[in-house]
Amino acid sequence: MNFTFRNPTEILFGKGMITEIGSRVPRAGTVLLLYGGGSIKHNGVYEQVRAALKPRRVVEFGGIEPNPHYETCLKVVELVKKEKVSFILAVGGGSVLDASKFIAAATCFRGRDPWDILRTSGENVKAALPLGTVLTLPATGSEANSSSVISRATTNEKLFFTSGHVFPVFSVLDPTATFSLPKKYIRNGIVDAFVHVMEQYMTRPSDAPLQDRLSESVLQTLVEVGPVTLARPRQYEPRATFMWSATLALNTLLGSGVPQDWGTHMIGHELTAFYGIDHAESLAVVMTGLWRYKMKAKRAKIEQYGRRVWNTRGTEAAIKKTEDFFKSLGMPTRLSAYNIDAEEAAGKISARFAERGSAFGEDGDINADAVFKILRKLK
């Protein structure tokens, strides 16, 4: 197998590491402090970050939404240009971090329409402002990868882009900064990380035994510490282990040299765009339904996963163990839990993929017709 692995992000992990920002952010120029709904002002993170940034000139933008809006990001781009920002510091969960990457790229974009960054999946990104992150919600892995997902509220679209220019320069991971999170957010993060691993693992055998074992170890760890960190939200060790697992789930290492799927994400993004359910909620609904649709191609890996992760035999047993794990976290696995009509969703979302001419999955065979068949069975 041939591959190129590069991850330039410096990880600053552990208690009190926010203070290290002071030696990483350039002193000259203006820093944009980007955050979401303001929870960082209630858990002490904001004060720690502002103290670490002294004596730099800082401008702030708060109000990045969950599933960050393109329209909001463009407002921030205007602010960045007006204030001549030279470095972006994103403090929050995956949505804030994803927004910071798009803002960093859109600020330097020379095309007419910044949405083209997302239409082309980042192929036209030639430069971006440098950025750092302080992670307050483990889930997406955005703190250590080059990907971003942005929603356009006016058209109900949700697209991603990837570019080596938007790897964070550094990311601070302090598990204590996550202690005050609602349980729902932690539940979502566990499921999100689990599915991220699966998108890189649950394909077909590819003579990559080390990659398989790395993926399985992250899955086993999430199964072990997920329920514990939900039950004991202020216990450091399980929260730290979960936080690091979520980063490793999508820092580009597990997917190096192996086929990748991402069909669950592609379909899940549209469920979020049309119906507003959380990203992780959409993934938990779609994933095993997609496995069942692709059973012939995925059978060998599902059976391997069942043996190694769950010590069980057979594809249905492995699928049931997965769905039962999600349910044990309080995560539904069917559309009916969100009052979404499966036939309606299948029609809407398959039509969108038909319009785009989309085909995805490790074999490029998940098209509009396949999406319809997958979703209509997820009642």
C-alpha positions as CSV (number, residue, x, y, z in Angstrom):
1,M,0.0,0.0,0.0
2,N,1.2,3.5,-0.9
3,F,0.2,6.6,1.0
4,T,1.4,9.9,2.3
5,F,0.9,10.7,5.9
6,R,1.4,14.3,7.1
7,N,0.0,15.9,10.3
8,P,1.7,19.1,11.2
9,T,-0.6,20.0,14.2
10,E,1.1,20.2,17.6
11,I,-1.1,18.7,20.3
12,L,-0.9,20.3,23.8
13,F,-2.7,17.8,26.0
14,G,-3.6,17.9,29.7
15,K,-4.6,20.1,32.6
16,G,-3.5,23.7,32.4
17,M,-2.2,23.5,28.9
18,I,-4.2,26.6,27.8
19,T,-1.3,28.7,29.3
20,E,0.9,27.3,26.5
21,I,-1.0,29.5,24.0
22,G,1.2,32.4,25.0
23,S,4.3,30.8,23.5
24,R,2.5,29.7,20.3
25,V,0.5,32.6,19.1
26,P,2.5,35.3,17.3
27,R,2.8,38.5,19.4
28,A,2.7,40.8,16.3
29,G,-0.5,41.4,14.4
30,T,-4.1,40.9,15.4
31,V,-5.7,37.7,16.8
32,L,-9.3,36.7,16.1
33,L,-10.9,34.9,19.1
34,L,-13.7,32.8,17.6
35,Y,-16.2,30.9,19.7
36,G,-19.8,29.7,19.8
37,G,-22.8,30.4,22.1
38,G,-20.8,31.7,25.0
39,S,-20.4,28.7,27.2
40,I,-16.7,29.3,27.5
41,K,-17.6,32.4,29.5
42,H,-19.3,30.3,32.1
43,N,-16.7,27.5,32.6
44,G,-13.6,29.6,33.0
45,V,-12.0,28.8,29.6
46,Y,-12.6,32.3,28.2
47,E,-10.7,33.9,31.1
48,Q,-7.8,31.5,30.7
49,V,-7.6,32.1,27.0
50,R,-7.7,35.9,27.3
51,A,-5.0,35.8,30.0
52,A,-2.8,33.6,27.8
53,L,-3.2,36.0,24.8
54,K,-2.0,39.1,26.7
55,P,-0.6,41.6,25.5
56,R,-1.7,40.9,22.0
57,R,-4.4,42.8,20.1
58,V,-7.5,40.6,20.1
59,V,-10.8,41.0,18.3
60,E,-13.7,38.6,19.1
61,F,-16.6,37.0,17.3
62,G,-19.0,34.9,19.3
63,G,-22.1,33.2,17.9
64,I,-20.9,30.3,15.6
65,E,-23.8,27.9,15.4
66,P,-23.8,24.2,15.7
67,N,-23.4,23.1,12.1
68,P,-21.8,26.4,11.3
69,H,-23.6,28.6,8.8
70,Y,-21.9,29.8,5.7
71,E,-23.7,33.1,6.1
72,T,-22.3,33.6,9.5
73,C,-18.8,32.7,8.4
74,L,-18.9,35.3,5.7
75,K,-19.7,38.0,8.3
76,V,-16.6,36.9,10.2
77,V,-14.5,37.0,7.0
78,E,-15.6,40.7,6.6
79,L,-14.5,41.3,10.2
80,V,-11.1,39.6,9.6
81,K,-10.4,41.7,6.6
82,K,-11.5,44.9,8.3
83,E,-9.4,44.3,11.4
84,K,-6.4,42.9,9.4
85,V,-6.4,39.7,11.5
86,S,-3.3,37.6,11.0
87,F,-4.1,34.6,13.3
88,I,-7.3,32.9,14.2
89,L,-7.8,31.2,17.6
90,A,-10.9,29.0,17.6
91,V,-12.2,28.0,21.1
92,G,-15.0,25.5,21.2
93,G,-16.2,22.2,19.6
94,G,-16.0,20.9,16.1
95,S,-18.5,23.5,14.7
96,V,-16.3,26.5,15.9
97,L,-13.2,24.7,14.6
98,D,-14.7,23.9,11.3
99,A,-15.9,27.5,10.9
100,S,-12.4,28.8,11.7
101,K,-11.0,26.7,8.9
102,F,-13.5,28.0,6.3
103,I,-12.9,31.6,7.5
104,A,-9.1,31.1,7.2
105,A,-9.5,29.8,3.7
106,A,-12.2,32.2,2.5
107,T,-10.2,35.2,3.7
108,C,-7.4,34.3,1.3
109,F,-9.7,33.0,-1.5
110,R,-9.3,34.9,-4.8
111,G,-12.4,33.5,-6.5
112,R,-15.7,35.3,-6.9
113,D,-17.8,33.0,-4.7
114,P,-16.4,31.5,-1.5
115,W,-19.0,28.7,-1.7
116,D,-16.9,27.3,-4.5
117,I,-14.5,26.2,-1.8
118,L,-17.1,23.8,-0.7
119,R,-18.4,23.0,-4.2
120,T,-15.0,21.8,-5.1
121,S,-14.3,20.1,-1.8
122,G,-11.3,22.4,-1.3
123,E,-9.5,21.8,-4.6
124,N,-9.2,25.5,-5.2
125,V,-7.8,26.5,-1.8
126,K,-4.3,27.9,-2.3
127,A,-3.7,29.6,1.0
128,A,-5.3,30.2,4.4
129,L,-4.6,32.3,7.6
130,P,-2.8,30.3,10.3
131,L,-5.1,29.1,13.1
132,G,-4.9,27.4,16.5
133,T,-7.6,25.7,18.5
134,V,-8.7,25.2,22.1
135,L,-11.0,22.1,22.1
136,T,-14.0,22.2,24.5
137,L,-16.0,19.3,23.0
138,P,-14.4,16.1,21.9
139,A,-16.1,14.6,18.8
140,T,-15.1,15.6,15.3
141,G,-11.3,15.4,15.3
142,S,-11.3,18.8,13.6
143,E,-8.5,19.9,16.1
144,A,-6.0,17.7,14.2
145,N,-7.1,17.3,10.6
146,S,-7.6,19.4,7.5
147,S,-11.3,19.0,7.0
148,S,-14.3,21.3,7.6
149,V,-18.1,21.0,7.2
150,I,-20.2,24.0,6.6
151,S,-24.0,24.4,6.3
152,R,-25.8,26.9,4.0
153,A,-29.0,27.8,5.7
154,T,-30.6,29.6,2.7
155,T,-30.4,26.4,0.6
156,N,-30.4,23.6,3.2
157,E,-27.1,22.4,2.0
158,K,-24.2,20.9,4.0
159,L,-20.9,20.4,2.3
160,F,-17.3,19.7,3.3
161,F,-13.9,20.7,2.1
162,T,-10.3,19.5,2.8
163,S,-7.1,21.3,2.4
164,G,-3.6,21.0,3.8
165,H,-3.6,24.7,4.3
166,V,-6.1,24.5,7.2
167,F,-4.4,22.1,9.5
168,P,-4.3,23.9,12.9
169,V,-0.8,25.0,13.9
170,F,-1.6,23.8,17.4
171,S,-4.5,22.4,19.4
172,V,-5.0,22.5,23.2
173,L,-6.8,19.5,24.6
174,D,-7.5,20.0,28.3
175,P,-10.1,17.4,29.5
176,T,-11.1,19.6,32.4
177,A,-12.4,22.2,29.9
178,T,-15.1,19.6,29.0
179,F,-16.4,18.8,32.5
180,S,-19.4,21.1,32.3
181,L,-20.7,19.8,29.0
182,P,-24.3,18.4,29.0
183,K,-24.5,14.6,28.7
184,K,-26.1,14.9,25.3
185,Y,-23.0,16.5,23.9
186,I,-20.7,13.8,25.3
187,R,-23.1,11.1,24.0
188,N,-22.9,12.7,20.5
189,G,-19.1,12.9,20.7
190,I,-18.7,9.3,21.6
191,V,-20.9,8.2,18.6
192,D,-19.3,10.7,16.3
193,A,-15.8,9.4,17.1
194,F,-17.0,5.8,16.8
195,V,-18.4,6.4,13.3
196,H,-15.3,8.3,12.2
197,V,-13.3,5.2,12.9
198,M,-15.8,3.0,11.0
199,E,-15.7,5.2,7.9
200,Q,-12.1,4.3,7.6
201,Y,-12.3,0.7,8.8
202,M,-15.6,-0.8,7.7
203,T,-14.9,-1.3,4.0
204,R,-13.2,-4.5,2.7
205,P,-10.0,-6.4,3.7
206,S,-7.0,-4.5,2.3
207,D,-3.9,-6.1,3.6
208,A,-3.4,-3.4,6.2
209,P,-3.3,-5.4,9.5
210,L,-1.8,-2.6,11.5
211,Q,-4.4,-0.1,10.4
212,D,-7.1,-2.6,11.3
213,R,-5.7,-3.1,14.7
214,L,-5.3,0.6,15.4
215,S,-8.9,1.2,14.4
216,E,-10.2,-1.7,16.5
217,S,-8.2,-0.5,19.5
218,V,-9.9,3.0,19.3
219,L,-13.3,1.3,18.9
220,Q,-12.7,-0.9,22.0
221,T,-11.5,2.1,24.0
222,L,-14.6,4.1,23.1
223,V,-16.8,1.1,24.1
224,E,-14.9,0.9,27.4
225,V,-14.7,4.6,28.5
226,G,-17.8,6.0,26.7
227,P,-20.3,4.9,29.3
228,V,-18.0,5.7,32.2
229,T,-17.4,9.3,31.1
230,L,-21.1,9.7,30.7
231,A,-21.8,8.4,34.2
232,R,-18.9,10.3,35.8
233,P,-18.5,13.5,33.9
234,R,-15.9,15.1,36.2
235,Q,-13.6,12.0,36.5
236,Y,-10.4,13.0,34.7
237,E,-9.0,9.7,33.5
238,P,-12.0,8.4,31.4
239,R,-12.7,11.9,30.0
240,A,-9.0,12.3,29.0
241,T,-9.0,8.9,27.3
242,F,-12.2,9.7,25.4
243,M,-10.9,13.1,24.4
244,W,-7.7,11.5,23.0
245,S,-9.6,8.7,21.3
246,A,-11.8,11.2,19.5
247,T,-8.7,13.0,18.2
248,L,-7.0,9.8,17.0
249,A,-10.3,8.7,15.3
250,L,-9.8,11.4,12.7
251,N,-6.3,12.8,12.6
252,T,-5.8,11.1,9.2
253,L,-3.6,8.2,10.6
254,L,-6.3,5.5,10.6
255,G,-7.2,6.1,7.0
256,S,-3.7,6.1,5.6
257,G,-3.3,3.4,2.9
258,V,-6.8,1.9,3.3
259,P,-10.0,2.3,1.4
260,Q,-12.5,4.7,3.0
261,D,-16.3,4.9,2.9
262,W,-17.8,8.2,4.2
263,G,-21.2,7.2,2.8
264,T,-22.8,7.4,6.3
265,H,-21.5,11.0,6.6
266,M,-22.7,12.0,3.1
267,I,-26.2,10.8,3.8
268,G,-26.1,12.1,7.4
269,H,-25.2,15.6,6.4
270,E,-28.4,15.8,4.3
271,L,-30.5,14.5,7.2
272,T,-29.1,17.4,9.3
273,A,-29.6,19.9,6.5
274,F,-33.2,19.0,5.9
275,Y,-34.4,18.0,9.4
276,G,-32.0,19.7,11.8
277,I,-31.1,16.6,13.8
278,D,-27.6,16.6,15.4
279,H,-24.7,15.3,13.2
280,A,-24.1,12.3,15.5
281,E,-27.8,11.5,15.6
282,S,-27.9,11.3,11.9
283,L,-24.8,9.0,11.8
284,A,-26.3,6.6,14.4
285,V,-29.4,6.2,12.2
286,V,-27.6,5.7,8.9
287,M,-24.5,3.6,9.6
288,T,-25.8,0.1,10.2
289,G,-28.5,0.6,7.5
290,L,-25.8,1.3,5.0
291,W,-23.9,-1.8,6.2
292,R,-26.9,-3.9,5.6
293,Y,-27.3,-2.5,2.1
294,K,-23.6,-3.1,1.4
295,M,-23.5,-6.5,3.1
296,K,-22.0,-8.4,0.3
297,A,-19.0,-6.1,0.0
298,K,-18.6,-5.5,3.7
299,R,-19.3,-8.9,5.1
300,A,-15.7,-9.9,5.8
301,K,-15.0,-6.7,7.7
302,I,-18.2,-6.8,9.7
303,E,-17.4,-10.4,10.7
304,Q,-13.9,-9.4,11.7
305,Y,-15.2,-6.4,13.6
306,G,-17.6,-8.6,15.5
307,R,-15.0,-11.1,16.5
308,R,-12.3,-8.6,17.5
309,V,-14.3,-5.8,19.1
310,W,-17.4,-7.7,20.5
311,N,-16.2,-11.3,20.7
312,T,-19.2,-12.4,18.7
313,R,-19.9,-14.3,15.5
314,G,-22.0,-13.4,12.5
315,T,-22.9,-10.1,10.8
316,E,-26.2,-9.5,12.5
317,A,-24.7,-10.2,15.9
318,A,-22.1,-7.5,15.2
319,I,-24.7,-5.0,14.0
320,K,-26.9,-5.7,17.0
321,K,-24.0,-5.1,19.4
322,T,-23.3,-1.8,17.6
323,E,-26.9,-0.6,17.8
324,D,-27.2,-1.8,21.4
325,F,-24.1,0.2,22.3
326,F,-25.5,3.4,20.8
327,K,-28.8,2.8,22.6
328,S,-26.9,2.3,25.9
329,L,-25.6,5.8,25.4
330,G,-29.1,7.1,24.9
331,M,-28.7,7.4,21.1
332,P,-31.6,6.3,18.9
333,T,-30.9,4.4,15.7
334,R,-34.1,5.0,13.7
335,L,-35.7,8.0,12.0
336,S,-39.0,7.5,13.9
337,A,-37.3,8.7,17.1
338,Y,-37.1,12.1,15.5
339,N,-40.6,12.0,14.0
340,I,-39.0,11.8,10.5
341,D,-41.0,9.9,7.9
342,A,-38.5,7.5,6.3
343,E,-40.2,7.5,2.9
344,E,-40.3,11.3,2.8
345,A,-36.6,11.6,3.8
346,A,-35.6,8.9,1.3
347,G,-37.3,10.9,-1.5
348,K,-35.9,14.3,-0.6
349,I,-32.4,13.2,0.0
350,S,-32.1,10.8,-2.9
351,A,-33.4,13.6,-5.2
352,R,-30.7,15.9,-4.0
353,F,-28.0,13.4,-4.7
354,A,-29.6,12.8,-8.2
355,E,-29.3,16.5,-8.9
356,R,-25.6,16.5,-8.0
357,G,-24.9,13.3,-9.8
358,S,-23.3,12.0,-6.6
359,A,-21.8,8.6,-6.2
360,F,-19.7,7.8,-3.1
361,G,-18.6,5.0,-0.7
362,E,-15.4,2.9,-1.0
363,D,-16.6,1.4,-4.3
364,G,-18.3,4.6,-5.6
365,D,-21.6,2.8,-5.8
366,I,-23.7,4.6,-3.3
367,N,-25.8,6.7,-5.7
368,A,-29.3,8.3,-5.4
369,D,-31.1,5.0,-5.9
370,A,-29.0,3.4,-3.2
371,V,-29.6,6.3,-0.8
372,F,-33.4,5.9,-1.3
373,K,-33.2,2.2,-0.6
374,I,-31.1,2.7,2.5
375,L,-33.2,5.5,4.1
376,R,-36.6,4.0,3.5
377,K,-35.7,1.0,5.7
378,L,-34.7,3.2,8.6
379,K,-38.2,3.8,10.0
